[in-house]
């Protein structure tokens, strides 16, 4: 059945049934038949909402990325200079170079 096959009167009759079917018991055969028939529409609604939400989030992400320097197509001249990271080295004190074990002098506990 194509959309052109449904008349406005049939659509109105369908909506009337769907708006009043909740009065039936959930085990009633008519209620079960309508629930099964509307299952595909329910899934389509869920799919539509999920896709719409995903598209909105993706568009917002693209807008944020477009504003960053890494996404600029022309290249940015304001990129930070690369620096190499070096760990801080502690100065050796005479007490720590005398042998293994923890240092006990006061000069070995000071850090620079």
C-alpha positions as CSV (number, residue, x, y, z in Angstrom):
1,X,0.0,0.0,0.0
2,X,1.4,3.4,-0.9
3,X,0.8,6.7,0.8
4,X,-1.5,7.7,-2.0
5,X,-3.8,4.8,-1.3
6,X,-4.9,6.2,2.1
7,X,-7.7,8.7,2.1
8,X,-7.9,11.4,4.7
9,X,-11.0,9.6,6.2
10,X,-8.9,6.4,6.7
11,X,-6.2,8.4,8.4
12,X,-8.7,10.0,10.7
13,X,-10.3,6.6,11.5
14,X,-6.8,5.2,12.3
15,X,-6.0,8.1,14.6
16,X,-9.4,7.6,16.4
17,X,-8.7,4.0,17.0
18,X,-5.1,4.7,18.2
19,X,-6.3,7.4,20.6
20,X,-9.0,5.1,22.2
21,X,-7.4,1.7,22.1
22,X,-5.8,2.3,25.6
23,X,-9.3,1.6,27.1
24,X,-9.0,-2.0,26.1
25,X,-7.4,-4.7,28.3
26,X,-3.8,-5.4,27.2
27,X,-4.8,-9.0,26.6
28,X,-7.7,-8.2,24.4
29,X,-7.2,-9.6,20.8
30,X,-7.9,-6.3,19.2
31,X,-5.4,-4.5,21.5
32,X,-2.8,-7.2,20.7
33,X,-3.4,-6.9,17.0
34,X,-3.0,-3.1,17.0
35,X,0.1,-3.3,19.2
36,X,1.7,-5.6,16.7
37,X,0.7,-3.5,13.8
38,X,2.1,-0.3,15.4
39,X,5.3,-1.9,16.4
40,X,7.0,-1.0,13.2
41,X,5.9,2.7,13.5
42,X,7.2,2.8,17.1
43,X,10.6,1.5,16.0
44,X,10.6,4.1,13.1
45,X,9.9,6.9,15.6
46,X,12.8,5.7,17.9
47,X,15.1,5.4,14.9
48,X,14.2,8.9,13.7
49,X,14.8,10.5,17.1
50,X,18.1,8.7,17.5
51,X,19.3,9.8,14.1
52,X,18.2,13.3,14.6
53,X,20.0,13.6,17.9
54,X,23.1,12.0,16.5
55,X,23.1,14.5,13.6
56,X,22.7,17.4,15.9
57,X,25.6,16.3,18.1
58,X,27.8,15.7,15.0
59,X,27.0,19.1,13.6
60,X,27.9,20.8,17.0
61,X,31.1,18.8,17.1
62,X,32.0,19.8,13.5
63,X,31.4,23.5,14.5
64,X,33.7,23.2,17.5
65,X,36.4,21.4,15.5
66,X,36.2,24.0,12.7
67,X,37.1,26.7,15.2
68,X,40.3,25.0,16.5
69,X,43.8,25.4,15.0
70,X,44.1,21.8,14.1
71,X,41.1,21.9,11.9
72,X,42.1,25.0,10.0
73,X,42.6,24.1,6.3
74,X,45.0,27.0,5.6
75,X,47.3,26.2,8.5
76,X,47.7,28.5,11.5
77,X,50.7,30.7,12.1
78,X,49.8,30.9,15.8
79,X,50.6,27.3,16.6
80,X,52.7,26.9,19.7
81,X,56.3,26.1,19.3
82,X,57.3,22.5,20.0
83,X,59.2,22.0,23.2
84,X,60.9,18.9,24.4
85,X,60.2,17.9,27.9
86,X,63.1,17.2,30.2
87,X,62.7,15.8,33.7
88,X,64.1,17.9,36.5
89,X,67.4,16.7,37.8
90,X,68.4,16.8,41.4
91,X,71.7,18.2,42.4
92,X,73.8,15.5,44.1
93,X,75.0,16.4,47.6
94,X,78.1,15.0,49.2
95,X,76.0,12.9,51.6
96,X,74.2,11.1,48.8
97,X,77.3,10.2,46.8
98,X,79.0,8.5,49.7
99,X,77.2,5.2,49.3
100,X,74.0,3.3,49.1
101,X,71.0,4.0,51.3
102,X,69.0,7.1,52.3
103,X,70.9,10.3,53.0
104,X,70.8,11.6,56.5
105,X,72.3,15.1,56.2
106,X,70.2,18.2,56.1
107,X,71.6,19.3,52.7
108,X,70.3,16.2,51.0
109,X,66.6,17.0,51.8
110,X,66.6,20.4,50.1
111,X,65.4,20.5,46.6
112,X,66.0,23.0,43.9
